[in-house]
Amino acid sequence: MNNDPASKAAALAPPCVAATAPLPEGPFDPRAIRKDFPILNVTVRDGKSLAYLDNAATTQKPASIVCALCDYYQACNANVHRSLHYLAEQATERFEGAREKVRAFLHAPDVRGIVFTRGTTEGINLVAGAWARRNLKAGDEILLTEMEHHSNLVPWQLVARDTGAKLKFIPVLDDGTLDMAAFERRLSKKTRLLAFVHISNVLGTVNPARRLIEGARSVGARVLVDAAQSAPNRKLDVQALDCDWLAFSGHKMMGPTGIGVLYGKVEVLEAMDPFLGGGEMINRVTLEESTWADLPQKFEAGTPHVSGAIGLGAAVDYLHRLGLDTIQRYEEQLAAYTIRRLSGIPGVRIFGRAPERSGAVSFEVEGVHPHDLAQYVDRDGIAIRAGHMCAQPLMRRLGVPAVSRASVYVYNLEEEIDRLVESILKAKEFFRHGT
Ligand code: 7TS
């Protein structure tokens, strides 16, 4: 008889759904993977089948990831790095195993550069608090774009207020791309930081990361990339990009909420002071002062989101199973289909016509307020988002208070877009006649 506690706990755990089977041969078929996502089969609003088109907000999770969380809590829940007992050893091994998966996912040279955070927002705030606040001063400039999510804008406004540094912005052209000529003009020796969104959550624009980073390097600025919308759908290579920091969120790439990653170059992270103080991030503590733990623990104060990190590791496995090139290609194809179909509706205006774009498609329907539209299509079981998309300055640039947004991912089908189009046509009639 096996008296090992972990084996007993594992025996109690429900059987896990492993998604490791190879995909069928031939062109990618989203139907082959939809069974991995039980939630896609739920019915909503009086038995309507769900069309989930709000993936830029958060993606759905395959059963293998839900099971990774369940398995962790039922088989090896313990705090990491602290205790010597068996469960703690198992938990630490899985937690650090997830870090290594993320390292490989980003093609980072060293696991010491992989810091677990709560998400993109926290990663950016970490850099703002631990680097910018201590290194910038009056006269320095922080260069951003006009298409930033508030999470890559508000932290820099706070830094600017407290340090006297100045914010500058790369304008957005009418097609939803960045004005690269203006970018060149705004760069100067005063530019200490360039922080930009890799893919816009509103316009879907894929920004020219390499060109932006090279420009920043030419004036000696540091670079932070907001990869919240790019980590889910394309291969990222932080060495090829040569950015100093890159932040993303697990929940937008099939992983759990409450976990994210800040990648940083080891020498840059080494030179930074900690962000939060507490347990786990120290080496030696006296009543008066402390020394810091080695990377990455220096930036991971307190008990981390252990199950979240393990779930994120499982998400990385799942993305690799599908292949990031496959995901990117399919998402681009479905976004193009969405734009084509929506453009066919009279009175629909699409925001963002960049040649290189991803799965977020924002639009307005003449005569229908975005919130009314989102509520109307929801009655047909279709989930889209309406509002300012946490990008109020970009809304102002587009000249609208709010937009509607359909955002697709690798498990969506063309027929779900067809349902959205049908529902929009009905909504137009409804709001014209009020019936
Ligand atoms: N940056 C971008 C480009 C984003 O799209 C988001 C979230 C964030 C940062 C913040 O990520 P978090 O995980 O820290 O919240 N974007 C959206 C969205 O478009 N709809 O809901 C959340």
Boltz pocket constraint, residues with backbone or C-beta under 6 A from the ligand:
constraints:
  - pocket:
      binder: B
      contacts: [[A, 56], [A, 57], [A, 58], [A, 118], [A, 119], [A, 120], [A, 121], [A, 122], [A, 149], [A, 151], [A, 152], [A, 197], [A, 199], [A, 200], [A, 201], [A, 226], [A, 228], [A, 229], [A, 249], [A, 385], [A, 389], [A, 390]]
      max_distance: 6.0
